[in-house]
Amino acid sequence: MANNNSLVVPQARAALEQMKYEVAQELGISLPQDGYYGNMTTRDMGSIGGSITRRLVQMAQQQLAGRS
């Protein structure tokens, strides 16, 4: 199975990066400034990723509800 981590909308990269830092701050997790995440725990990274996914799903649901 191919690993495809490319963004569907490449222009969204900056917004997703900003969201990552916001979520990490809300969870009390400090992200390394050098961009190397190898020393981060799986639990912390999973918490950040899960929170981002919840936010994105919530945003999509709100947009879909507005269209109905």
DRENPALUM-223512 format. One record per atom (N, C-alpha, C, O): residue number from 1; atom name; z, x, y; residue in three letters. Coordinates in Angstrom, 1 decimal, decimal comma. Layout:
// DRENPALUM-223512
 seq atom     c3     c1     c2 type
 NUM   CA      Z      X      Y  ALA
...
// end
This chain:
// DRENPALUM-223512
 seq atom     c3     c1     c2 type
   1    N    0,0    0,8   -1,2  MET
   1   CA    0,0    0,0    0,0  MET
   1    C    0,0    0,9    1,2  MET
   1    O    0,8    1,8    1,3  MET
   2    N   -0,9    0,6    2,2  ALA
   2   CA   -1,0    1,4    3,4  ALA
   2    C    0,1    1,1    4,4  ALA
   2    O    0,5   -0,1    4,5  ALA
   3    N    0,6    2,1    5,0  ASN
   3   CA    1,6    1,9    6,1  ASN
   3    C    0,9    1,8    7,4  ASN
   3    O    0,4    2,7    7,9  ASN
   4    N    1,0    0,6    8,0  ASN
   4   CA    0,3    0,4    9,3  ASN
   4    C    1,3    0,0   10,3  ASN
   4    O    1,7   -1,2   10,5  ASN
   5    N    1,8    1,0   11,1  ASN
   5   CA    2,8    0,7   12,1  ASN
   5    C    2,1    0,6   13,5  ASN
   5    O    2,8    0,8   14,5  ASN
   6    N    0,8    0,4   13,6  SER
   6   CA    0,2    0,3   14,9  SER
   6    C    0,4   -1,1   15,5  SER
   6    O    0,6   -2,1   14,8  SER
   7    N    0,5   -1,1   16,8  LEU
   7   CA    0,8   -2,3   17,5  LEU
   7    C   -0,5   -3,1   17,7  LEU
   7    O   -1,6   -2,6   17,9  LEU
   8    N   -0,4   -4,4   17,5  VAL
   8   CA   -1,5   -5,3   17,7  VAL
   8    C   -1,9   -5,3   19,2  VAL
   8    O   -3,1   -5,3   19,5  VAL
   9    N   -0,9   -5,2   20,1  VAL
   9   CA   -1,2   -5,2   21,5  VAL
   9    C   -0,6   -3,8   22,0  VAL
   9    O    0,6   -3,8   22,3  VAL
  10    N   -1,4   -2,8   22,1  PRO
  10   CA   -0,8   -1,5   22,4  PRO
  10    C   -0,1   -1,4   23,8  PRO
  10    O    0,8   -0,6   24,0  PRO
  11    N   -0,5   -2,3   24,7  GLN
  11   CA    0,1   -2,4   26,0  GLN
  11    C    1,6   -2,8   25,9  GLN
  11    O    2,3   -2,7   26,9  GLN
  12    N    2,0   -3,4   24,8  ALA
  12   CA    3,4   -3,9   24,6  ALA
  12    C    4,3   -2,7   24,3  ALA
  12    O    5,6   -2,9   24,3  ALA
  13    N    3,8   -1,5   24,1  ARG
  13   CA    4,7   -0,4   23,7  ARG
  13    C    5,9   -0,2   24,7  ARG
  13    O    7,0    0,0   24,2  ARG
  14    N    5,6   -0,2   25,9  ALA
  14   CA    6,7    0,1   26,9  ALA
  14    C    7,7   -1,0   26,9  ALA
  14    O    8,9   -0,7   27,0  ALA
  15    N    7,3   -2,2   26,7  ALA
  15   CA    8,3   -3,4   26,7  ALA
  15    C    9,1   -3,3   25,4  ALA
  15    O   10,3   -3,5   25,5  ALA
  16    N    8,5   -2,9   24,3  LEU
  16   CA    9,3   -2,7   23,1  LEU
  16    C   10,3   -1,6   23,2  LEU
  16    O   11,4   -1,7   22,7  LEU
  17    N    9,9   -0,5   23,8  GLU
  17   CA   10,8    0,6   24,0  GLU
  17    C   12,0    0,2   24,8  GLU
  17    O   13,1    0,6   24,5  GLU
  18    N   11,7   -0,5   25,9  GLN
  18   CA   12,7   -1,0   26,8  GLN
  18    C   13,7   -1,9   26,1  GLN
  18    O   14,9   -1,8   26,2  GLN
  19    N   13,1   -2,8   25,2  MET
  19   CA   14,0   -3,7   24,5  MET
  19    C   14,8   -2,9   23,5  MET
  19    O   16,0   -3,3   23,3  MET
  20    N   14,3   -1,9   22,9  LYS
  20   CA   15,1   -1,0   22,0  LYS
  20    C   16,3   -0,5   22,6  LYS
  20    O   17,4   -0,5   22,1  LYS
  21    N   16,2    0,0   23,8  TYR
  21   CA   17,3    0,6   24,6  TYR
  21    C   18,3   -0,4   25,0  TYR
  21    O   19,5   -0,2   25,0  TYR
  22    N   17,8   -1,6   25,4  GLU
  22   CA   18,7   -2,7   25,8  GLU
  22    C   19,5   -3,2   24,7  GLU
  22    O   20,7   -3,4   24,8  GLU
  23    N   18,9   -3,4   23,5  VAL
  23   CA   19,6   -3,9   22,3  VAL
  23    C   20,6   -2,8   21,9  VAL
  23    O   21,8   -3,2   21,6  VAL
  24    N   20,2   -1,6   21,9  ALA
  24   CA   21,2   -0,5   21,5  ALA
  24    C   22,4   -0,5   22,4  ALA
  24    O   23,5   -0,3   21,9  ALA
  25    N   22,2   -0,6   23,7  GLN
  25   CA   23,3   -0,6   24,6  GLN
  25    C   24,2   -1,8   24,4  GLN
  25    O   25,4   -1,7   24,4  GLN
  26    N   23,6   -3,0   24,1  GLU
  26   CA   24,4   -4,2   23,9  GLU
  26    C   25,2   -4,0   22,6  GLU
  26    O   26,4   -4,6   22,5  GLU
  27    N   24,7   -3,3   21,6  LEU
  27   CA   25,4   -3,1   20,4  LEU
  27    C   26,4   -1,9   20,4  LEU
  27    O   27,1   -1,7   19,5  LEU
  28    N   26,4   -1,2   21,5  GLY
  28   CA   27,2   -0,1   21,7  GLY
  28    C   26,8    1,2   20,9  GLY
  28    O   27,6    2,0   20,5  GLY
  29    N   25,5    1,2   20,7  ILE
  29   CA   24,9    2,4   19,9  ILE
  29    C   24,1    3,2   20,9  ILE
  29    O   23,3    2,8   21,7  ILE
  30    N   24,5    4,5   20,9  SER
  30   CA   23,8    5,4   21,9  SER
  30    C   22,6    6,1   21,1  SER
  30    O   22,7    6,6   20,0  SER
  31    N   21,4    5,9   21,7  LEU
  31   CA   20,2    6,5   21,2  LEU
  31    C   20,0    7,9   21,7  LEU
  31    O   20,3    8,2   22,9  LEU
  32    N   19,5    8,8   20,9  PRO
  32   CA   19,3   10,2   21,4  PRO
  32    C   18,2   10,3   22,4  PRO
  32    O   17,2    9,7   22,3  PRO
  33    N   18,5   11,1   23,4  GLN
  33   CA   17,5   11,2   24,5  GLN
  33    C   16,3   12,0   24,2  GLN
  33    O   15,3   11,9   24,8  GLN
  34    N   16,4   12,8   23,1  ASP
  34   CA   15,3   13,7   22,7  ASP
  34    C   14,3   12,9   21,8  ASP
  34    O   13,2   13,5   21,5  ASP
  35    N   14,6   11,7   21,5  GLY
  35   CA   13,7   10,9   20,7  GLY
  35    C   13,7   11,1   19,2  GLY
  35    O   13,0   10,5   18,4  GLY
  36    N   14,6   12,0   18,7  TYR
  36   CA   14,7   12,3   17,3  TYR
  36    C   15,8   11,4   16,7  TYR
  36    O   17,0   11,5   17,1  TYR
  37    N   15,4   10,5   15,8  TYR
  37   CA   16,4    9,6   15,2  TYR
  37    C   16,9    9,9   13,9  TYR
  37    O   17,5    9,1   13,2  TYR
  38    N   16,6   11,2   13,4  GLY
  38   CA   17,0   11,6   12,1  GLY
  38    C   18,5   11,7   11,8  GLY
  38    O   18,9   11,6   10,7  GLY
  39    N   19,3   11,8   12,9  ASN
  39   CA   20,7   11,8   12,7  ASN
  39    C   21,4   10,4   12,9  ASN
  39    O   22,6   10,3   12,8  ASN
  40    N   20,6    9,4   13,1  MET
  40   CA   21,1    8,1   13,3  MET
  40    C   21,4    7,5   11,9  MET
  40    O   20,7    7,8   10,9  MET
  41    N   22,4    6,6   11,8  THR
  41   CA   22,7    6,0   10,5  THR
  41    C   21,7    4,8   10,3  THR
  41    O   21,1    4,2   11,2  THR
  42    N   21,4    4,6    9,0  THR
  42   CA   20,6    3,5    8,6  THR
  42    C   21,1    2,2    9,1  THR
  42    O   20,4    1,3    9,5  THR
  43    N   22,4    2,0    9,1  ARG
  43   CA   23,1    0,8    9,5  ARG
  43    C   22,8    0,5   11,0  ARG
  43    O   22,5   -0,6   11,4  ARG
  44    N   23,0    1,6   11,8  ASP
  44   CA   22,7    1,4   13,3  ASP
  44    C   21,3    1,1   13,6  ASP
  44    O   21,0    0,2   14,3  ASP
  45    N   20,4    1,8   12,9  MET
  45   CA   18,9    1,5   13,2  MET
  45    C   18,5    0,2   12,7  MET
  45    O   17,7   -0,5   13,3  MET
  46    N   19,1   -0,3   11,5  GLY
  46   CA   18,8   -1,6   11,0  GLY
  46    C   19,4   -2,7   11,9  GLY
  46    O   18,8   -3,7   12,1  GLY
  47    N   20,5   -2,4   12,5  SER
  47   CA   21,1   -3,4   13,5  SER
  47    C   20,2   -3,6   14,7  SER
  47    O   20,0   -4,7   15,2  SER
  48    N   19,7   -2,4   15,2  ILE
  48   CA   18,8   -2,5   16,4  ILE
  48    C   17,5   -3,2   16,0  ILE
  48    O   17,1   -4,1   16,7  ILE
  49    N   16,9   -2,8   14,9  GLY
  49   CA   15,7   -3,5   14,5  GLY
  49    C   15,8   -4,9   14,2  GLY
  49    O   14,9   -5,7   14,6  GLY
  50    N   16,9   -5,3   13,5  GLY
  50   CA   17,2   -6,7   13,3  GLY
  50    C   17,3   -7,5   14,5  GLY
  50    O   16,8   -8,7   14,6  GLY
  51    N   18,0   -7,0   15,5  SER
  51   CA   18,3   -7,7   16,8  SER
  51    C   17,0   -7,8   17,5  SER
  51    O   16,7   -8,9   18,2  SER
  52    N   16,1   -6,8   17,5  ILE
  52   CA   14,8   -6,9   18,2  ILE
  52    C   14,0   -8,0   17,5  ILE
  52    O   13,3   -8,8   18,2  ILE
  53    N   14,0   -8,0   16,2  THR
  53   CA   13,2   -9,0   15,5  THR
  53    C   13,7  -10,4   15,8  THR
  53    O   12,9  -11,3   16,0  THR
  54    N   15,0  -10,6   15,8  ARG
  54   CA   15,5  -11,9   16,2  ARG
  54    C   15,1  -12,3   17,6  ARG
  54    O   14,7  -13,5   17,8  ARG
  55    N   15,1  -11,4   18,5  ARG
  55   CA   14,7  -11,7   19,9  ARG
  55    C   13,2  -12,1   20,0  ARG
  55    O   12,8  -13,0   20,6  ARG
  56    N   12,4  -11,3   19,3  LEU
  56   CA   11,0  -11,6   19,3  LEU
  56    C   10,6  -12,9   18,7  LEU
  56    O    9,8  -13,7   19,2  LEU
  57    N   11,3  -13,3   17,6  VAL
  57   CA   11,1  -14,6   16,9  VAL
  57    C   11,6  -15,7   17,9  VAL
  57    O   10,9  -16,7   18,0  VAL
  58    N   12,7  -15,5   18,5  GLN
  58   CA   13,2  -16,5   19,5  GLN
  58    C   12,2  -16,7   20,6  GLN
  58    O   11,9  -17,8   21,0  GLN
  59    N   11,6  -15,6   21,1  MET
  59   CA   10,7  -15,7   22,2  MET
  59    C    9,4  -16,4   21,8  MET
  59    O    8,9  -17,3   22,5  MET
  60    N    9,0  -16,2   20,6  ALA
  60   CA    7,8  -16,8   20,0  ALA
  60    C    8,1  -18,3   19,8  ALA
  60    O    7,2  -19,2   20,1  ALA
  61    N    9,2  -18,7   19,3  GLN
  61   CA    9,6  -20,1   19,1  GLN
  61    C    9,6  -20,8   20,5  GLN
  61    O    9,2  -22,0   20,6  GLN
  62    N   10,2  -20,2   21,5  GLN
  62   CA   10,2  -20,8   22,8  GLN
  62    C    8,8  -21,0   23,4  GLN
  62    O    8,5  -22,1   24,0  GLN
  63    N    7,9  -20,1   23,2  GLN
  63   CA    6,6  -20,2   23,6  GLN
  63    C    5,8  -21,3   22,9  GLN
  63    O    5,1  -22,1   23,5  GLN
  64    N    6,0  -21,4   21,6  LEU
  64   CA    5,4  -22,5   20,8  LEU
  64    C    6,0  -23,8   21,1  LEU
  64    O    5,2  -24,8   21,2  LEU
  65    N    7,2  -23,9   21,4  ALA
  65   CA    7,9  -25,2   21,8  ALA
  65    C    7,3  -25,7   23,2  ALA
  65    O    7,2  -26,9   23,4  ALA
  66    N    7,0  -24,7   24,0  GLY
  66   CA    6,5  -25,0   25,3  GLY
  66    C    5,0  -25,6   25,3  GLY
  66    O    4,6  -26,3   26,2  GLY
  67    N    4,3  -25,2   24,2  ARG
  67   CA    2,9  -25,6   24,1  ARG
  67    C    2,8  -27,1   23,5  ARG
  67    O    1,8  -27,7   23,7  ARG
  68    N    3,8  -27,5   22,8  SER
  68   CA    3,8  -28,8   22,1  SER
  68    C    3,8  -30,0   23,1  SER
  68    O    3,8  -31,1   22,7  SER
// end
